[in-house]
């Protein structure tokens, strides 16, 4: 999996491109995570407790479920769109890259 993170100069928003394409994951990060370092830290703290239970977070446009092995992203307002699933490790890898980028950008401000 190839991941490219960049900051859009006009909007100031962080954008992600994933190859092979994973539109649901891209949309989730760009919509729900965006510049929210506190949310990233909250997710990581909850996972660090490792209770073995599923973790669910409902955002503005998506619901995220993290199981021991997978992520499940479901759109909240598009009943026809299927849920996207994938390995939890992939989600956590992107989350770590996103966090590092936000931290780096914050130091430049």
C-alpha positions as CSV (number, residue, x, y, z in Angstrom):
1,X,0.0,0.0,0.0
2,X,1.3,3.4,-1.0
3,X,0.2,6.5,1.0
4,X,0.7,10.1,0.0
5,X,-0.2,12.9,2.4
6,X,-0.2,16.5,1.3
7,X,-1.6,19.8,2.5
8,X,-3.8,21.6,0.0
9,X,-2.4,25.1,-0.3
10,X,-5.8,26.7,-1.0
11,X,-7.9,25.1,1.7
12,X,-5.2,24.2,4.2
13,X,-6.7,20.8,4.6
14,X,-4.7,17.6,4.7
15,X,-5.3,15.2,1.7
16,X,-4.5,11.6,1.3
17,X,-4.0,9.3,-1.7
18,X,-3.9,5.6,-1.1
19,X,-2.8,3.1,-3.8
20,X,-4.4,0.8,-4.5
21,X,-7.3,3.2,-4.2
22,X,-9.4,3.0,-1.0
23,X,-11.9,5.9,-1.3
24,X,-13.7,5.1,2.0
25,X,-10.5,5.2,4.0
26,X,-9.4,8.4,2.2
27,X,-12.8,10.0,2.8
28,X,-12.8,8.9,6.5
29,X,-9.4,10.5,7.2
30,X,-10.1,13.7,5.3
31,X,-13.6,14.1,6.9
32,X,-13.4,12.7,10.4
33,X,-9.7,13.0,11.4
34,X,-8.5,16.0,9.3
35,X,-6.7,18.3,11.7
36,X,-7.9,16.7,14.9
37,X,-4.8,15.6,16.8
38,X,-6.9,15.1,20.0
39,X,-9.1,12.5,18.2
40,X,-6.1,10.6,17.0
41,X,-4.7,10.6,20.5
42,X,-8.1,9.5,21.9
43,X,-8.3,6.5,19.5
44,X,-4.7,5.5,20.3
45,X,-5.3,5.8,24.1
46,X,-8.5,3.6,23.8
47,X,-6.6,1.0,21.8
48,X,-3.7,1.1,24.3
49,X,-6.1,-0.2,27.0
50,X,-6.5,-3.3,24.8
51,X,-9.7,-4.6,26.4
52,X,-10.2,-7.0,23.5
53,X,-13.6,-5.4,22.7
54,X,-14.6,-3.7,19.5
55,X,-14.2,0.1,19.5
56,X,-16.8,2.2,17.7
57,X,-16.6,5.9,17.0
58,X,-19.4,7.8,15.2
59,X,-18.3,11.0,13.4
60,X,-19.9,13.5,11.2
61,X,-20.2,11.4,8.1
62,X,-18.9,7.9,9.0
63,X,-18.9,5.3,11.7
64,X,-15.7,3.5,12.5
65,X,-15.4,0.1,14.2
66,X,-12.1,-1.3,15.1
67,X,-12.0,-5.0,15.9
68,X,-8.9,-7.0,17.0
69,X,-8.1,-7.6,13.3
70,X,-10.1,-5.3,11.1
71,X,-11.5,-1.8,10.6
72,X,-15.0,-1.2,9.3
73,X,-16.0,2.2,7.9
74,X,-19.7,2.8,7.2
75,X,-21.1,6.0,5.7
76,X,-23.9,7.5,7.9
77,X,-25.9,9.2,5.2
78,X,-25.6,6.9,2.1
79,X,-27.6,3.8,2.7
80,X,-26.6,2.4,-0.7
81,X,-22.9,2.6,0.0
82,X,-21.4,-0.6,1.4
83,X,-19.2,-0.6,4.4
84,X,-15.5,-0.6,3.7
85,X,-13.3,-3.1,5.6
86,X,-9.6,-3.9,5.8
87,X,-6.8,-4.9,8.1
88,X,-6.7,-2.9,11.4
89,X,-2.9,-2.6,10.9
90,X,-3.5,-0.6,7.7
91,X,-5.8,1.8,9.5
92,X,-3.3,2.2,12.4
93,X,-0.4,2.7,10.0
94,X,-2.2,5.6,8.3
95,X,-3.3,7.0,11.6
96,X,0.3,7.1,12.7
97,X,1.4,8.8,9.5
98,X,-1.4,11.3,9.8
99,X,-0.5,12.0,13.4
100,X,3.2,12.6,12.5
101,X,2.2,14.9,9.7
102,X,-0.1,17.0,12.0
103,X,2.6,17.2,14.6
104,X,5.2,18.3,12.0
105,X,2.8,20.9,10.6
106,X,2.1,22.2,14.0
107,X,5.8,22.8,14.7
108,X,5.9,24.9,11.5
109,X,3.1,27.3,12.7
